[in-house]
Amino acid sequence: MADEKLPFTTHLEELRRRVIICVVTVSLVSLVCYAFKEKIFEFVAIPLVASLPEDNSWMIFTGVTEAFFTYLKISVLAGIFISLPMIFYQLWAFIAPGLYSQEKKVVVPFVIFSTLFFVTGASFGYFVVFPFGFQFLLSFATDVIRPFPSLKEYLSFATKLLVAFGLVFELPLITYFFAKLGIITHRTLARNRRYFIVGAFIISAALTPPDVVTQLLMAGPILILFEISVLVAKVFGRKPLTDESGELADEKKSGTTPG
């Protein structure tokens, strides 16, 4: 661990500095992305536009400022995605002083894998879940009821799902660090598997369109990632302490025995 304890105000000042670096980075990248705002939004909207009827494959805006703010938000969203390596690095740099020296050496793998996992999760939502979800939602259109999706509503919907899938795919990485720190073990995860399964379907129902297919497309990866996380905790987690009888100390305290 760190050689000496720093005062709380020092931690706050360090956090402030890291946050400022992230904000400045995202702001600068977002300004560059704004020059390509139309292309970026067209790319994000491809799954929805592909599901619209051929004679009605466009989107609308109902407020005077809606288009402007939509382009502004999509630029910031793109700026955040492109700035993920810097954001994850600043996160790591903030928590690194409280880690052991050998744990500090994994900063590069942490930045690479955290970015890769987040982008993989967002890509899964974009390329796999979006097409199924939009096909279901737009299937209610008739000759009388026609879909006219707005820019603002679509961006809000897409952002929520992309970020959700990105964060969900970080589960194995988060488990790795918690296991290395001894906060969780693979036995703890395994004992709470049934609760995690229920939670996965609740999260999927809350974040995805209300059809079984898209909910399974989110719950399925969550459950797979959970099982991967159990394996990660087992392989990379700290070895539990044993008493003189050879029994696991943490399990003896809780009244359980190894499975």
N, C-alpha and C positions, 0 to 999 in steps of 0.2 A: 504494500500500500504506500501512499505518500509518506515521505519522511516526517513531515510536520503538518499539523492541522492549521488550515487557514481560516481566518474569521469569515463569518457569514457574509459580511458586506463585500469581501473580496470575491466570493463566489458570485454574488449578484453582479458585480462589475464585470467579471469575466463572461457571465451569461449575456449581459447587455452588449458587450463587444462582439460576441459570436453572432448574436441576433442581428446586429447592425451590418455585419459582413454579409450575412445571408440576404438581408433586405436589399442592400446595395447591389449585390450580384444579381438577384432576381429582377430588380428594377432595370438594370442596364440591359440584361438579356431580353426582357420584355419589350424594351424600346426597339431593339433590333427586330424582334418578332412582329411588332406592330406594322412594320413595312411589308410583311407578308401575311397580314391578317386575313385577307380573303382566301388565300390558298390554304391557310391553316384551318379555317372554319370549314371550307369545302371538304377537306380531308376528314375532319371530325364528323361531318354530317353524312358521309358516304353510306354508312349502314342504314340510316333513316331514309335518305333519298332513294336508295335501291329498293326499299320496301313500299314506297308510295306508288299509286297508280300512274301509268305512263302519261295519262293526260292531265296529271295533277302533281307532278314531281317537283314542287317548289315549296319554299318556306316563306312565312310572312312576318312582319313586325307591326304591332298595333300602336306602339307609342312613338312619339317624335324622336326621343333619344334612345330608343331600344336598340337600334342597329349599332349606334356608336358605342354604347356601353357593352353590348355583346362582343363586338370586336376588341374592345379594351380588355374584357375579361378573358377572352380566348388568348390574347397576347400574353396576359399574366400567367394563365394556365400553362401555356407553352414555355414561358420563361421559367416557371417552377420545375417543369419536367426536365428541361435542359440543364438547370442548375442543381439537379439532385446530387451529383457527385460533391459539389461544394457544400451543400446543406448537410449531407451525411458526414462529410469530413469535419465540419464545424461541431456537429453533435458529438462525434468521437473525441475531438480535441477538448471538448468541455468536460467529458466524463473520464478521460484518460488519466488525469492526475490522481484519481482515487483507485487506480488499478495497479496490479503488480507489474514489474518491468517487462516480464515476458508476455503479459497480456497487452501491453502497449504496442508491441511489435506487429500486431495484426491489423493496424490501421488501414493499410492498403487493401488487404482482402475484405475488410469490413466495408470500405467505400465501394469497392467493385461489386461485391455480392449484394449489398443492400440496394444499390442502383439497379443491378440486373434483375433481382427478384421483384422490385417494384414495377419496373418496365414490363417484365414478363406477365405480372398480374394484370396490369392495365391493358396489355396487348390481348390477353385471353378474353377480357371483358369486351374489348372492341371487336375482335375478329370472330369470336365464337358466340358470346352471349347476346350482343346487340342484335345481330340478324334474327335470331329466334325470338327475342323479346319484341322487336318492332313488327315482325310478321304477325305475331299474336295480337298485339295492341291495335294494329291497323286492319285486322280481319273483321272488325266490327263496322267498317265503312260500308255504306249502301249507296244506292242511287240518290237517296234523300240526305243521308248523313255522309258528308265528305270531309276528309282530314285536311286541316290547314294548320300544321304545327308552326309555332312561333319560334323565333330565334332564341329568345330569352329562356323559354321553358325547356327547349331541347338542350341548351347548353347547361342549364342547371341539372337536368336529369342525367346527362352524359357525364358531367363532372363528378357527381355523387357516385356513380357506379365505377368510373375509372379509378378514382381515389380509393374506393372501398376495396376493389380487387387488388390494387397495388399494395395496400396495407395488409390485406389478408395473406398475400404471398410472402410477406416478411416474417411470418410465424416461425419457420425453421431457424432463421437467423436470430430472432429474439430469444428463442428457446436455447440456442447455442450459448449465448452470453449469460443467460440466467443460470444455465446448468454449470457453466464454467465458474460462476460466482458462488455456486452452491445454494442458490435461492430455490431452485426446483430440482427434482430428480425424475428419472423416467418412471419410477414406481408411483410417484405422486400423480403424474400425468395419466398413467394407466388406470389408477384407482378412480380417477374422475372422468374417465372416457365417456360414460353415459351422459353426464351433464354437458360435456362438450358437444356431443351429438345433437342434443336438444337445442343447445345454444346456436349451433351452426344453422339449423333449419329456421330458427327464429330470426337470426340475422339475415338469412337469405330471403325470407318472406318479407322482411321490412325494407330491403334494399332493391329487390328485383321486381319486375312486372308480375302481376298476380296470375301467373300460370305455372303449372307444375314443371314444365320443361326448363324454363330459365331459372327457377328456384333450385332445381337439381343441378343445373350447370354451375351454380355458385356453391351450393352445399357440398357437392361432390368433391371439388378441389379443396375445400376447407377441411373435409374429413381426411383426404389423402395427405394434405400438408400436416395435419395433426399426427397421423401415424409416422410420417417422416420426422416430425419433431420429437416423438417418443424415442425413435431410433437415434436421433442426434443427441438427445439428453443421455441416452445409455452409453453411447460411444465416447462423447466428449465431456460428460459431466464429471464433477469431482467424485472420487470414490468415497462412499459412506463409511463412517467410522464404525468399528466393531468393538464389542466389549470382550472380557476375558473368555466368555463362553463361545465367542465366534459369531454371535447373533448381531444383526445390524442394530446399531444404537438407536437410530431415528425410528426404526420400525418397532423396536421393543418398547420405546416410550409411548408410541401410539397404540400399542396392543395388537399389532398386526405381525404377520410372518411373511417372509418372501414367498411370492407366487411361483 
